[in-house]
Amino acid sequence: MRALILNGTLKRSPQESSTEALSRVVGDHLTTHGVHVDHVRLVDLDIHPGVTEDEGDGDAWPQVHQQVLDAEILILATPTWLGQPSSVIKRALERMDSMLSMTDDDGRPVAWGKVAGVVVVGNEDGAHHCIAEIAQAVIDLGYTVPGHSWTYWNKGPGPGDEEYLTSEETEWSNTTGRTAAEMLHAVARALQATPLPVPAG
């Protein structure tokens, strides 16, 4: 089983990313179940604007698109700015719009039978808003979003490096992240065992 984590941080490598730190909590726990996990920091790539799987010369999205198709588990990770998901993760969702018209050999949407979760670096209302926006987008594509398949920074300022290391709230975010990994893996396995039907019509 494969999982793909799309990191929507605004920080280019090798800058430290709190979004990566929190998403690795989920990814590392998935590896304990034998899941192969790939991390992609989207801002490091030249992903062109658009809504197709390939927007021409120099577009880095086609490779990411193939990774999305190959993964049974998709995790979208984003910081929160002004209560919104980052522009980087929104561009990825825009590019995934092309999947709406794609089907497998049996006529199912290509995201049918796959699961998705969300990681947010932002607390409380802003995080819930981002989770809701991203969950609705991937549901439209055909992904299954299990309950508790998310984590976020809970309470306190930051996060920032110091906050991540010292905050008494860190364990809540980490525990919730491990729970998200468990839910995503369990539901992905269930959908493999019992495939979803071809959509009516």
N, C-alpha and C positions, 0 to 999 in steps of 0.2 A: 504494500500500500504506500502511496506517495502523498505527501502534503506539501503545499506551496504557501509560503508566507510572503505577501506583497507588502513591503514596508514603505509607507507614504511619508516618511520624515522629510523635512526640508533640508536636512544636513547631508552634505556629500561625504563620502568616505574620504579619509579615515576618521572624520569627526565622530565623537561618541554620540550615540543616539539613544535616548530614553525609550523611544518607540521600539527600537531593536531589543533593548534590554528586557522590556516587558514581554515582547513577542517571543523571545527565546525561552521564557518560562513555559509557555505553551508548547513551543516546538521541542524543547528538550524533554518534556514529559511525554510527548508523542513518540519520541525515539525509544522510550522504555517499552513500548508496545511493538517495537520492530518496524515502525513507520519511517520511511526515508523522508527527511525534511529538507527542502531547499528554501533559502532566504534570498529575496531579491530586493535590493535597495533601489527603488525606481528612479530616484533623483540622479543616480549615477549614470543613467542611460538616456540616450537621445530619443525619447518617445514622442512622436509627433502628435499634434492634436488631430482628432478625427473620430470616426465611428466604424471604421473597417478594420479588418485584421492586418492590413498592410497599407500604409500611407506613402509608399514610395521610397526613393533613394535615401539611405541613411537612417531610416526608421528602425528603431531597435525593438518595437513592439512584437513583430512576428515571432521572435524567439520566446518572448514572455508568453505570448498567446499560446504557443505550443505547450509550454510548461503548465499553463492553466488547464488546457485540455487533458494533459496527462495525469493531473492530480485528482485523487478522489476527495481530498480535503483541501479547501481553500481558506486561508485566513488573511483578512485585510486589516492592516495595522496602520493607525494614523494618530498624529497629534491633534489637539483641538486648538483652533485659532478663531477667536470671536464666536465661540460656540459651534463652529463648523468643522467638518472633516477637512483635511488639507487639500489644496488644489492638486497635489500630486496623486493622491488616492482617487480624487474625483476624475482625473484624466484616465486613470486605469479603468475605472468603471465605464467611462464614455467609450473607451476602446473595446470593452467587453460587450458593448451594445451589439456588435456584429454577431454575437452568439445567439441572439434572438431568432435568427433565421437558419441556424445550423442544426441538423438532426443527425442521429447515428443511423446505422444500417437498418434498424428496426423502426425508424420514424420517431424516435424519442428525441426531445431537445438534448443537446450535448451535455448540458448540466444536470440532466435528469439522473437521479440516483447518486449525486454527489452532495457533499455537505459543505457548509461555510460557517465561519465564525469571525468575530471582530475583536480587535485589541485597540484600546483607546488610551492615549496619554492625555488625560483631562479628567476632572472629577465631577461626580454627581450629575446635575442637570445637563451640562454640556456633553458628558460622555453618553448619557442615555439618548440624547438627541442624535449624536453621531452613530450610535449603534442602530437606532431606528432607521436612519437614512440609508445606511449601508445594507442593513438586513432587507429592507424593502427592495433595493436595487437587485440584490442577488436572488431574492425570491422570484422577481420578475423573470430572471434568466432561467429559472428552473431548479435552483439549488434548494436543498432542505436546510433550514436553520434550526438546529435543536435548541431546546430551552437551556439556558445557562451556558451557552457556547461563546461567551465573551468574558473579558476582564478589563478593568480600567483602574486608574489611580484613584483611590478613595480618600477623600478629605485632605486637608493640609495644603500648603503652597507647593510650588515647584512643578514637576518633581526635581529636575536637575540632578547632578551627580550626588551632591551631599544628601539631598532628600531621599534619593534611591537607596543610599547606604544606611541612613540613620533613622528614617521615619518609622514611627511605631505602626503606621498603617501599611507598611510594605508587605507584611505577611498576609494581610487581607487580599491584596492584589495578586500575590503569588499563589495563595490557596485557590482563589477564584480562577486563576489561569490554569492551574492543574486540573480543576474541575472541568473547565472548558475543554481541555485536551481529552479527558475521559469521555465527555459527552460526544464530542466530534468523532472519536474513534469508535465508540459503541454504535452510534447511529450509522456511520459509514459501513461498518461490518454488517449491520442488520439490513441495509439497503443492498449490499452485495449478495446476501443470502436470499433476499426476497425482492427482486427487481420491481421497480414501479411499472405500472401498465403504460402502454402507449396512450397518449392523450386522446380523448374522444374527439371525433370530428376530423 
